[in-house]
Amino acid sequence: MIHTLTVLTLDLATAIGLYWIAAGIGLFAAPERMRAMVEDLDRSPGLVYAIGLGVFAIGTAILIPHHVLYDPLSVIVTVLAAIFALEGLVLIAAPGMMIGLARPFLARARLWAIASVVLGVLMLLAGLTGRADALP
């Protein structure tokens, strides 16, 4: 069982896990969707900006109440939130760089879908079966 300091860590791990599972299932079912999304981003600067703003807002919204580094799960959640916020800023400031980073993943979309589901299940289980209490 995972022990963490706050219930918020468990709730965020659960939410991130659910998102990764849903994204992985969607990508596995339709791997061509990833290529279409990258092509859409390449053609639509407004869409890139809006997505960057949303990703930055989500990462920041997680970081404001959760900047906890007491145990492995809280570190994972905090680092992921920081990555989300940074990804959003880079999408806004240098969209070509982020789109370029995404292109190599297109050839192995199903592999990334499986990885997303596996990591999502691990995060979901950590969130659902973990315990928030004083450090063990």
N, C-alpha and C positions, 0 to 999 in steps of 0.2 A: 504494500500500500504506500502511496505517495503521501508524504507529510509536507505541508506547506504552512505558511504563517497566516494567510488570509483566504477567506472564502472567495474573494474577488479573483484570486489566481485560479482557483478551480473553475469558476464560472467562465473566465476568459479562455482557459484551456478547452473547455467544453465547446464554446462558440467557435474557436479557431478550428477545432477538430471537425465539427459539423460542416463548416465552410469547406475545408480541404476535402472531406469525403464527397460533398455535393459537387465540387469542382472536378474532382477526379472521376466520378461516375459520368458526369456530363462529357468530359474530354474523352474518356474511354469509349463511350457510346458513339461519339461523333468527332474523331480526331481531326477531321478537316476543319472543324470549327476554330481550332487554334490558329491555323493558317489564315482563315478568313478574318479573325479578330486582329491579327498582326497587320494584315493588308488594310483593314479599315482604319487602324491607328495611323498607318503610313499615309493615308489619303486625307485624314481629317484632323487638322491641328486643334480645332475646337473640342473634339472628342478627347484627344490626348490631354488637353488642359483640364477638362472636366473630370476625367478619370484621375489625373494626378492630384487635383484638388480633393477629390473624394478619398483617395488612398492616404493622402497626407492628413486629412481630417480624422480618419479612422485611427491611424497610428497615433496621432497626437491625443485623441480622445481616450485611448487606452493608456498612454503614458502619463497623462495628468494625474489620474488617481492611482496608477500602478507603475511605480518606478522602484520596485522591490527586488532586491538581490540577495535574499536570505537563504534560499534553497534552490536545487536544480530546476524545479518547475517554474518558480517565480523568475529565475534568470532567463529561462527559455521564453516565457511570455513577454518579459520586458524587452529582451533583445529582438524578438519578432516585431513588437510594436515599434521599436526604433527603426527597424528595417522597413516596415510599412511607411513610416513617416518620411524616411530618407528616399525611398522609392518614389513616393508622391512628389517630393521636391525635385528629384532628378527628371521625372516625367515632365514637370512644368519647365524646368530650366534647360534640359538637354534631351528632348524627346527622341532624337535620332539615335543617341547612345543607348537608351533603354530598348528601343525597337531593334537595334542592331544586336543587343544582347539576347533578345528573345528568338531571333532567327535560327540559331543553331539547334534550339530545342524542338523545332518544327518536325524534323525528320524522325524523332523518337517520341511523338506525342503520346502514344499509348503507354510507353515506359514511364513517362512523367505522370500520366494519369494513375498508374498503379502505385507509384511512389507517393502521390498525393493521398490516395485512399489509405495506404498503410500508415503514413505519418498522421493522417487525420484520425484513424482508429486509435492510434497510440495516445494522441492528445485527448480524444474523447474519453478514453478509458481512464487516463490520468485525472481528468476533470471530474468524472462521475464516481470514481472509486477512491479518490484522494481524500485526505482528512486535513482540515484546517485547525491547527492547534499550536501551542507553543512548540518550539523546536524540540525534536525528540532527544 
